[in-house]
C-alpha cells in the first residue's frame, strides 16, 4: 500500500500521467462538489483540467487514519494561483485501495472558492 504522503506528493507533482497510475482502471474520483470521474481516462482528463487552472499545489498532512483498506487524510493544501498568490485551505480526502494498492475510490472534501476568488 502506498503511504498517504507518497500519494499526495505525486498529486502535488501535477503530472497527470503519473497521478493516474495511482488509480485502478475502474476507479471513481469525486472532487469537491464536482461530478464523479469514473475510470482512468476520465480521471486523467479531469485532473488535467484542474491542474491547468492553478500554477501549483502542496499538501501538508495534519492527521491521517487508516483502517483496513480505507484512509482518511486531513490536510492543509496550499494552492499557487497563476497570478503567484498562494492560498491555503483545509481539505479532507478519503480513499480506498484494493489488495494491489491501487485506489478504487477517492473523495476530496474541499471548498476551492478561496483559490479562485479575485
C-alpha positions in Angstrom: 0.0 0.0 0.0 1.3 3.5 -0.9 1.6 5.8 2.1 -0.5 9.0 2.2 2.5 11.3 1.9 3.6 9.5 -1.3 0.1 9.7 -2.8 -0.3 13.4 -2.1 3.3 14.1 -3.2 2.5 12.5 -6.6 -0.6 14.6 -6.9 1.4 17.7 -5.9 3.8 16.9 -8.8 0.9 17.9 -11.2 1.9 15.2 -13.7 -1.4 13.7 -14.9 0.3 10.6 -16.4 2.0 9.8 -13.0 -1.1 10.8 -10.9 -3.4 8.5 -12.8 -1.1 5.5 -12.1 -2.4 5.6 -8.5 -5.9 4.5 -9.6 -7.4 1.2 -10.6 -8.8 1.2 -14.2 -12.4 1.5 -13.0 -11.7 3.9 -10.1 -14.0 6.7 -9.1 -12.8 10.2 -8.1 -15.1 12.8 -6.6 -13.5 16.2 -6.1 -15.4 18.8 -4.1 -19.0 19.1 -5.4 -17.9 18.1 -9.0 -19.3 15.3 -10.9 -17.7 11.9 -10.3 -14.9 10.9 -12.7 -15.1 7.2 -13.4 -12.2 5.3 -15.0 -8.6 6.3 -15.6 -9.4 8.2 -18.8 -12.0 10.4 -17.1 -9.7 10.9 -14.1 -6.8 11.9 -16.3 -8.9 14.3 -18.3 -10.5 15.9 -15.2 -7.1 16.1 -13.4 -5.5 17.8 -16.4 -8.3 20.5 -16.5 -7.8 21.1 -12.8 -4.0 21.3 -13.0 -4.3 23.8 -15.8 -6.4 26.1 -13.6 -3.6 26.5 -11.0 0.2 27.1 -11.0 0.9 24.6 -8.2 -0.2 22.8 -5.1 1.3 21.3 -1.9 -0.4 19.1 0.7 0.6 19.2 4.4 -1.0 16.2 6.2 -2.3 17.3 9.6 -3.9 13.9 10.6 -4.2 10.5 9.0 -6.3 7.5 9.9 -6.1 4.1 8.1 -8.4 1.2 8.9 -8.0 -1.8 6.6 -8.1 -0.6 3.0 -9.5 2.9 3.9 -7.5 6.0 4.6 -8.7 9.5 5.7 -6.2 12.3 5.5 -6.8 15.8 6.9 -4.6 18.3 5.2 -3.8 22.0 4.7 -3.5 22.4 1.0 -1.6 25.4 -0.4 -2.5 26.4 -3.9 -0.4 28.7 -6.0 -2.5 30.7 -8.4 -1.4 31.8 -11.9 -1.0 35.3 -10.5 1.5 34.0 -8.0 -0.7 34.3 -4.9 -0.8 31.4 -2.5 -4.0 30.3 -0.7 -4.0 27.6 1.9 -7.3 25.9 2.7 -8.4 22.8 4.7 -9.3 19.5 3.0 -10.2 16.0 3.9 -9.6 13.2 1.5 -10.9 9.6 1.8 -9.7 6.8 -0.3 -10.0 3.0 -0.6 -7.4 0.7 -2.1 -7.6 -2.8 -3.3 -5.2 -5.6 -2.5 -2.6 -4.5 -5.1 -2.6 -0.9 -3.6 -4.4 0.8 -6.4 -7.0 3.3 -5.4 -10.6 2.3 -6.2 -12.5 5.2 -4.7 -11.1 8.7 -3.9 -13.1 11.5 -2.5 -11.9 15.1 -1.7 -13.9 17.3 0.6 -12.9 20.9 0.0 -14.1 24.4 -0.8 -12.0 25.8 -3.6 -13.8 29.2 -3.8 -10.9 31.0 -2.0 -8.4 29.7 -4.6 -10.3 31.3 -7.5 -11.6 34.5 -5.6 -10.5 37.8 -7.1 
